[in-house]
Amino acid sequence: MSSITCSPKTERSLVKASVIAQHFNITPATVYRWASEKRIDSWKFQNTVRFDLDAVRAAFNAQSSPPPCTPPAQNLPPDLEEQIEALRSRYFEEQAAMLEEVEA
């Protein structure tokens, strides 16, 4: 990470979208989309775009709802919901069986 001096008194650590994406477990495309939607600040230097990690972290923490990349459950097709529920049931049954084996 390199630091860029914005004024004589202020120094910010500006990073690439890939660093932001890795930090928040999202894609770089999402970082760029948020910047274009003015959800987070960005700075352009010639042919590159940089982000202030601390400012993005503050913006991310200020959101009261889950990140927009999480689809609401009601948008899932019914057959997919059934598959997910079947997998959950199977998972919990397997976990219960494993616990019984350990306790025995």
C-alpha positions in Angstrom: 0.0 0.0 0.0 1.3 3.4 -0.9 0.4 6.6 0.8 -0.5 9.7 -1.1 -0.3 13.1 0.5 -3.6 15.0 0.0 -2.6 18.1 1.8 0.4 19.2 4.0 -1.4 18.0 7.1 -3.3 14.9 5.8 -2.0 11.7 4.5 -4.3 9.0 3.2 -3.6 5.4 2.4 -5.1 4.9 -1.1 -5.5 1.4 -2.4 -6.7 -0.4 -5.5 -10.2 -1.9 -5.9 -8.7 -5.4 -5.5 -7.5 -4.6 -2.0 -11.0 -3.2 -1.0 -12.6 -6.3 -2.6 -10.4 -8.7 -0.7 -10.9 -6.9 2.6 -14.7 -7.0 2.3 -14.9 -10.4 0.4 -16.6 -8.8 -2.6 -15.6 -8.5 -6.2 -13.7 -5.6 -7.7 -16.6 -5.0 -10.0 -18.8 -4.3 -6.9 -16.2 -1.8 -5.6 -16.3 0.1 -8.9 -20.1 -0.1 -9.0 -20.3 1.4 -5.5 -18.0 4.2 -6.6 -20.1 4.9 -9.7 -23.2 5.0 -7.5 -21.4 7.4 -5.1 -21.7 5.0 -2.2 -18.0 5.2 -1.6 -15.4 7.9 -2.6 -12.8 7.2 -5.2 -9.9 9.2 -6.7 -8.7 9.0 -10.3 -5.1 9.4 -11.2 -4.4 9.2 -14.9 -5.6 5.7 -15.8 -6.1 4.3 -12.3 -8.7 4.6 -9.6 -7.8 4.5 -5.9 -9.9 4.2 -2.8 -9.3 5.3 0.9 -9.6 2.0 2.8 -10.5 3.8 6.1 -13.3 5.8 4.4 -14.7 2.8 2.6 -14.6 0.9 5.9 -16.5 3.7 7.6 -19.1 3.8 4.8 -19.4 0.0 4.9 -20.0 0.0 8.7 -22.5 2.9 8.4 -24.8 0.8 6.3 -27.7 -0.4 8.5 -28.8 -3.1 6.1 -26.8 -6.1 4.8 -24.5 -5.4 1.8 -26.4 -5.0 -1.4 -24.7 -8.1 -3.0 -26.7 -10.4 -0.7 -30.0 -11.3 -2.6 -33.2 -11.3 -0.5 -34.6 -14.7 0.1 -37.9 -13.9 -1.6 -36.1 -13.5 -4.9 -35.0 -17.1 -5.1 -37.0 -19.4 -7.3 -39.2 -21.8 -5.3 -37.4 -25.0 -6.6 -34.1 -23.5 -5.4 -35.5 -22.8 -2.0 -36.6 -26.4 -1.7 -33.2 -27.6 -2.7 -31.5 -25.3 -0.1 -33.9 -26.5 2.6 -33.3 -30.1 1.7 -29.5 -29.5 1.9 -29.9 -27.8 5.3 -31.9 -30.7 6.7 -29.4 -33.2 5.4 -26.5 -31.2 6.9 -28.2 -30.9 10.3 -29.0 -34.6 10.3 -25.4 -35.5 9.5 -24.2 -33.2 12.2 -26.5 -34.8 14.8 -25.4 -38.3 13.7 -21.7 -37.2 14.1 -22.4 -35.8 17.6 -24.1 -39.1 18.6 -21.1 -41.1 17.4 -18.7 -38.8 19.3 -20.8 -39.1 22.5 -21.1 -42.9 22.2 
